[in-house]
């Protein structure tokens, strides 16, 4: 009987752990490579910032912006983007309480890390945490 109770407890914990991972938008430790264009829908993570790699092959201007999930109010959706160079030095940062940020920066060749963090303040609605990223290079 005790063995069945332990098995049931482990099964329930596993079920809730998986659901929690999906809702928070968790990600592996490896950054997601950000390509020019628009990303699939992303979810702000309560577990910490999401990380994206941006590979730059020559001196150029990159523009990275976020867009709140279409059709939903972005009021009180705090989002921040922070761009770091290969040494971990902050290159640029922008934030907004309406679900959008814009980073436009002339950069040198290298690999950059974009960290996106935020929350839908006062909203328990999972949809309020959705966003897309746009990467333009010139």
N, C-alpha and C positions, 0 to 999 in steps of 0.2 A: 504494500500500500504506500509506504514512504517512497519507494522507487518511482511509482506512478506519479506521485505528487511532485517529485523533483523533475521528472521528465516533462510534466505539464508546465511547470514553472519555467524551465529552460525553453520550451517551445514558445510560450507566451512572450518571454523576454526577447527571443529571436525575432518574433513577429513584430514587436514594437520597435526594436532596434532598426530593422529594415525599413519600416515605415518612417521612422524619424530621419533616416538618411535621405530618403526620397523627398521629404517635405522641406528639409533644410537646404537642399541643393548641394549637398556635400560633394567633394571632389577628391580625387587622388592627390598625392603630394606633387605630382608632375604637372606643370602648367599646361594649359590648353594652347595650342598654336593658333594665333589669330591671323587670319588671311584677309587680304583686301576684300571689301564687300560687307555684307551684313551677316551676323551670326544667327544661329538658331536661337530660340528663346532660352534665356538663362534665368536662374532663380537666385535672388540674394540669399546668402547663407548666414544663418545665425551663428554658425560655428567659426566664422572668421572670413577674411577676404578670399574671393576667388582670384586665381592667378592665371594670367595669359602671357604667352611669349609673343613678341613681335620681332621678326628678323628683318634687319635693314642691311641691304647690300651696298649702298652708296649714300653719299650726303644727300639728304632729301627732307622734305617737310612731311610729317605724318600728322594726320588728324584722326583722333579717336573720340567718338561720341557715344553716349548711351541714349536709348529711347525707351520710354516706359511702355509697357504692354498696351498695344492699340485697343481702343474701346473702353479702357478703364481709366478712372480718375487717377491722376498722378499727384494730387494734392497730398502733402505730408509724406511723400515717399522720399526719404533721405537716401541719396546715392553719392558715392565718392569714387573717383578714379585717381590713381596715383601711378605715375610712370617712373620706373627706376632703370638706371643703366646697368651694365654688366658688373660693376663694382658695388652695386647696391645704393648708389647715390641717387637721391630724389632729383628727377629731371623736371617734372611738372605735376601739378595736382589741381583738381577742380572738384567742386561738390555743389549740390543743389538740393533743395527740399521739394522739388517738383518732379523728381524722377529722371533728370537729365544732367549729364556733365559733358564738357567739351575740353579736350586737350589738343592743342595745335602747337607743334614744336618742330623746329629744324634740328635734325639729329645726324650723327655720324654713323658709319657702318658699325654693326654690332647686334647683339641680342638684348632686347629690352623686356622688362617685366612690367605688365600692367596689373595692378591689384584693384579689384572692384569690391566695395563693401557698402553696406547700408541696411536700411530697414524701412518697412512701411509702418510709420509711427501710429500707434493707436488702432491698427487694423489687424484683425485676426484672419483676414481674407488672404489666402495663399496667392491669389491672382495679383494682388497689389505688389507682390515681391518680384514680379516678372519684368524682364528687360531684354533688349537686344543691344548689341554693340555694332558700330559702324567703323570700319577702318578705311581711310582714304590715304593714298600716297601720291606725292607730286614730285 
